[in-house]
Amino acid sequence: MPTIDKTIDHRTLRRLVDAGTHVGAEVVAGADGWGVVINYGRASQTLAATRGTPRTWRQFETLASYLRDLGIVEYRVNAAAFDPVARAKSAPDRRSITASERMRHAHEAAAYDTWFRGQVQASIDDPRPSMSDDQARTHTAARRQALLRKTGTKPAGRAVSKAAR
Protein backbone atom coordinates (compact mmCIF):
# COMPACT_ATOMS: atom_id res chain seq x y z
CA MET A 1 0.00 0.00 0.00
CA PRO A 2 1.24 3.50 -0.65
CA THR A 3 2.55 5.27 2.38
CA ILE A 4 0.64 8.43 3.05
CA ASP A 5 1.42 10.42 6.16
CA LYS A 6 -2.16 11.44 6.82
CA THR A 7 -4.91 9.08 7.79
CA ILE A 8 -8.67 9.37 8.00
CA ASP A 9 -10.85 7.43 10.41
CA HIS A 10 -14.23 5.84 9.77
CA ARG A 11 -16.17 8.53 11.61
CA THR A 12 -14.65 11.36 9.56
CA LEU A 13 -15.17 9.44 6.33
CA ARG A 14 -18.81 8.82 7.28
CA ARG A 15 -19.30 12.56 7.92
CA LEU A 16 -17.80 13.48 4.54
CA VAL A 17 -20.03 11.03 2.69
CA ASP A 18 -23.13 12.08 4.65
CA ALA A 19 -22.37 15.76 3.90
CA GLY A 20 -22.44 14.98 0.18
CA THR A 21 -18.72 15.59 -0.38
CA HIS A 22 -17.42 13.97 -3.55
CA VAL A 23 -15.29 11.17 -2.12
CA GLY A 24 -13.13 9.00 -4.33
CA ALA A 25 -11.51 5.77 -3.21
CA GLU A 26 -8.65 3.65 -4.41
CA VAL A 27 -8.52 0.07 -3.14
CA VAL A 28 -4.89 -1.01 -2.89
CA ALA A 29 -3.52 -4.54 -2.48
CA GLY A 30 -0.80 -5.04 0.08
CA ALA A 31 1.08 -7.91 1.68
CA ASP A 32 -1.37 -8.09 4.58
CA GLY A 33 -4.61 -7.53 2.66
CA TRP A 34 -6.57 -4.75 0.99
CA GLY A 35 -6.47 -1.12 2.09
CA VAL A 36 -8.19 2.07 0.99
CA VAL A 37 -6.90 5.52 0.07
CA ILE A 38 -9.63 8.14 0.31
CA ASN A 39 -9.46 11.14 -2.04
CA TYR A 40 -11.53 14.26 -1.53
CA GLY A 41 -10.70 17.73 -2.76
CA ARG A 42 -6.91 17.78 -2.98
CA ALA A 43 -6.44 15.47 -0.01
CA SER A 44 -5.44 11.81 -0.14
CA GLN A 45 -5.61 9.93 3.13
CA THR A 46 -5.27 6.30 4.09
CA LEU A 47 -8.27 4.87 5.92
CA ALA A 48 -7.06 4.09 9.43
CA ALA A 49 -8.11 1.55 12.03
CA THR A 50 -8.90 2.56 15.60
CA ARG A 51 -5.24 2.66 16.63
CA GLY A 52 -4.20 4.85 13.68
CA THR A 53 -2.60 2.07 11.66
CA PRO A 54 -3.87 1.54 8.10
CA ARG A 55 -7.05 -0.49 8.12
CA THR A 56 -6.86 -3.66 6.05
CA TRP A 57 -9.27 -6.35 4.96
CA ARG A 58 -8.19 -9.90 4.17
CA GLN A 59 -11.08 -10.39 1.75
CA PHE A 60 -11.78 -7.98 -1.10
CA GLU A 61 -15.50 -8.77 -0.92
CA THR A 62 -15.67 -7.61 2.70
CA LEU A 63 -14.00 -4.32 1.78
CA ALA A 64 -16.39 -3.86 -1.16
CA SER A 65 -19.35 -4.35 1.21
CA TYR A 66 -17.87 -1.82 3.65
CA LEU A 67 -17.53 0.81 0.92
CA ARG A 68 -21.01 0.09 -0.46
CA ASP A 69 -22.52 0.49 3.02
CA LEU A 70 -20.82 3.89 3.26
CA GLY A 71 -22.30 4.89 -0.08
CA ILE A 72 -19.05 4.63 -2.06
CA VAL A 73 -19.88 2.39 -5.01
CA GLU A 74 -17.26 3.48 -7.52
CA TYR A 75 -13.55 3.14 -6.84
CA ARG A 76 -10.26 2.28 -8.51
CA VAL A 77 -8.49 -0.98 -7.73
CA ASN A 78 -4.70 -1.21 -7.68
CA ALA A 79 -3.84 -4.92 -7.59
CA ALA A 80 -0.15 -4.56 -8.48
CA ALA A 81 0.96 -6.03 -5.13
CA PHE A 82 -1.73 -8.72 -5.06
CA ASP A 83 -0.19 -12.18 -4.64
CA PRO A 84 -2.80 -14.83 -3.82
CA VAL A 85 -0.17 -17.55 -3.37
CA ALA A 86 1.79 -15.59 -0.74
CA ARG A 87 -1.43 -14.54 0.99
CA ALA A 88 -2.66 -18.13 1.15
CA LYS A 89 0.63 -19.22 2.74
CA SER A 90 0.55 -16.45 5.36
CA ALA A 91 -3.12 -16.92 6.25
CA PRO A 92 -4.03 -19.29 9.07
CA ASP A 93 -5.28 -22.57 7.67
CA ARG A 94 -8.94 -22.26 8.58
CA ARG A 95 -9.90 -24.64 5.80
CA SER A 96 -8.61 -27.56 7.87
CA ILE A 97 -11.39 -26.90 10.41
CA THR A 98 -14.73 -28.01 9.09
CA ALA A 99 -17.90 -25.99 9.49
CA SER A 100 -19.28 -28.60 11.87
CA GLU A 101 -16.16 -28.34 14.07
CA ARG A 102 -16.48 -24.54 14.15
CA MET A 103 -20.14 -24.92 15.08
CA ARG A 104 -19.28 -27.44 17.80
CA HIS A 105 -16.66 -25.06 19.23
CA ALA A 106 -19.20 -22.22 19.17
CA HIS A 107 -21.76 -24.37 21.03
CA GLU A 108 -19.15 -25.46 23.58
CA ALA A 109 -18.17 -21.84 24.17
CA ALA A 110 -21.82 -20.84 24.59
CA ALA A 111 -22.45 -23.74 26.99
CA TYR A 112 -19.37 -22.82 29.05
CA ASP A 113 -20.49 -19.18 29.15
CA THR A 114 -23.93 -20.23 30.39
CA TRP A 115 -22.39 -22.52 33.03
CA PHE A 116 -19.92 -19.83 34.19
CA ARG A 117 -22.62 -17.16 34.46
CA GLY A 118 -24.72 -19.63 36.46
CA GLN A 119 -21.83 -20.24 38.86
CA VAL A 120 -21.29 -16.52 39.34
CA GLN A 121 -25.01 -15.93 39.93
CA ALA A 122 -25.15 -18.85 42.40
CA SER A 123 -22.26 -17.31 44.31
CA ILE A 124 -23.97 -13.92 44.36
CA ASP A 125 -27.24 -15.51 45.55
CA ASP A 126 -25.54 -17.66 48.23
CA PRO A 127 -27.02 -16.61 51.60
CA ARG A 128 -23.93 -17.63 53.59
CA PRO A 129 -21.72 -14.76 54.77
CA SER A 130 -18.70 -13.96 52.65
CA MET A 131 -15.19 -14.94 53.73
CA SER A 132 -12.08 -12.82 53.55
CA ASP A 133 -9.09 -14.09 51.61
CA ASP A 134 -7.19 -14.89 54.83
CA GLN A 135 -10.18 -16.79 56.23
CA ALA A 136 -10.51 -18.81 53.03
CA ARG A 137 -6.80 -19.63 53.00
CA THR A 138 -6.89 -20.70 56.67
CA HIS A 139 -9.97 -22.85 56.09
CA THR A 140 -8.45 -24.49 52.98
CA ALA A 141 -5.12 -25.13 54.75
CA ALA A 142 -6.91 -26.77 57.68
CA ARG A 143 -8.92 -29.00 55.33
CA ARG A 144 -5.73 -29.92 53.44
CA GLN A 145 -3.90 -30.82 56.68
CA ALA A 146 -6.82 -32.94 57.86
CA LEU A 147 -6.91 -34.79 54.54
CA LEU A 148 -3.13 -35.36 54.66
CA ARG A 149 -3.37 -36.73 58.22
CA LYS A 150 -6.25 -38.99 57.18
CA THR A 151 -4.37 -40.42 54.19
CA GLY A 152 -1.02 -40.52 56.02
CA THR A 153 0.86 -38.67 53.27
CA LYS A 154 3.28 -35.79 53.50
CA PRO A 155 2.90 -32.51 51.60
CA ALA A 156 4.61 -32.71 48.22
CA GLY A 157 6.85 -29.65 48.61
CA ARG A 158 4.11 -27.20 47.78
CA ALA A 159 4.35 -23.56 48.66
CA VAL A 160 2.60 -22.99 51.97
CA SER A 161 0.09 -20.17 52.08
CA LYS A 162 0.48 -17.26 54.52
CA ALA A 163 -2.43 -18.54 56.59
CA ALA A 164 -0.95 -22.02 57.03
CA ARG A 165 2.45 -20.72 58.25
Secondary structure, DSSP 8 states (H G I E B T S, - for coil): ----S-EE-HHHHHHHHHTT---EEEEEEETTEEEEEEEETTEEEEEB-TTSSB--BSSHHHHHHHHHHHT----EEE-TT--HHHHHHHS--GGGS-HHHHHHHHHHHHHHHHHHHHHHHHHHH--S----HHHHHHHHHHHHHHHHHHHT----S----TTT-
